[in-house]
Amino acid sequence: MPLQSKGEVPAEMQEGFPLTTAYFNELNSEFKAFNEKCVDEFKEMNQTRIQNIIDAGGIEGWDDSSNDAITKSFEFDSFE
């Protein structure tokens, strides 16, 4: 008697599923398009966050000369 029942396996692991180069190329293409979309959305999200901070007047002491980041430098008397 088995200790646990056999669960369903993902479609790509089932017998007869076409694990072909064309299939993997299609998946690769879909992943690439999805990742490019994510990068664009991430840039837009950061731009919105930066613009919200600027609009709220919270950039005193910050350098906003870059389009995709705001920076601030700190100087301390010692490393500690």
C-alpha positions as CSV (number, residue, x, y, z in Angstrom):
1,M,0.0,0.0,0.0
2,P,1.6,3.4,-1.0
3,L,2.1,6.0,1.7
4,Q,0.6,8.8,-0.5
5,S,-1.4,8.9,-3.6
6,K,0.2,9.8,-6.9
7,G,-0.6,13.5,-7.7
8,E,-1.1,15.0,-11.0
9,V,2.0,16.0,-12.8
10,P,2.4,19.3,-14.8
11,A,1.3,19.1,-18.5
12,E,4.8,19.4,-19.8
13,M,5.8,16.2,-17.8
14,Q,2.9,14.1,-19.0
15,E,3.5,11.3,-21.5
16,G,3.0,12.4,-25.1
17,F,3.4,16.2,-24.4
18,P,5.5,17.7,-27.3
19,L,8.8,18.7,-25.7
20,T,10.2,20.0,-28.9
21,T,12.6,22.8,-29.7
22,A,9.8,24.7,-31.3
23,Y,7.8,24.5,-28.0
24,F,10.7,25.7,-26.0
25,N,11.4,28.5,-28.4
26,E,7.8,29.6,-28.1
27,L,8.0,29.5,-24.3
28,N,11.3,31.5,-24.5
29,S,9.7,34.1,-26.7
30,E,6.7,34.4,-24.3
31,F,9.0,34.7,-21.3
32,K,11.1,37.3,-23.1
33,A,8.0,39.4,-24.0
34,F,6.7,39.1,-20.4
35,N,10.1,40.2,-18.9
36,E,10.3,43.2,-21.2
37,K,6.8,44.2,-20.2
38,C,7.8,43.9,-16.5
39,V,10.9,46.0,-17.0
40,D,8.9,48.8,-18.7
41,E,6.2,48.7,-16.0
42,F,9.0,48.7,-13.3
43,K,10.5,51.8,-14.9
44,E,7.1,53.5,-15.1
45,M,6.4,52.6,-11.4
46,N,9.7,54.1,-10.3
47,Q,9.1,57.2,-12.3
48,T,5.7,57.6,-10.7
49,R,7.1,57.1,-7.2
50,I,9.9,59.7,-7.9
51,Q,7.4,62.1,-9.3
52,N,5.1,61.7,-6.3
53,I,8.0,62.4,-3.9
54,I,9.0,65.5,-6.0
55,D,5.3,66.7,-6.1
56,A,5.1,66.3,-2.3
57,G,8.1,68.6,-1.9
58,G,10.1,65.9,-0.2
59,I,13.4,66.1,-2.2
60,E,15.2,68.7,-0.1
61,G,18.9,67.7,-0.1
62,W,18.2,65.1,-2.8
63,D,19.7,65.2,-6.4
64,D,16.9,64.6,-9.0
65,S,19.0,65.3,-12.1
66,S,18.6,61.7,-13.3
67,N,15.4,60.7,-15.0
68,D,15.2,57.3,-13.3
69,A,16.6,57.9,-9.8
70,I,17.0,60.4,-7.0
71,T,20.1,60.3,-4.9
72,K,21.5,61.7,-1.7
73,S,25.0,61.7,-0.3
74,F,25.9,61.6,3.3
75,E,29.2,62.5,5.0
76,F,30.2,61.3,8.4
77,D,33.1,62.2,10.7
78,S,34.2,58.5,10.9
79,F,33.4,55.1,9.4
80,E,31.9,54.0,12.7
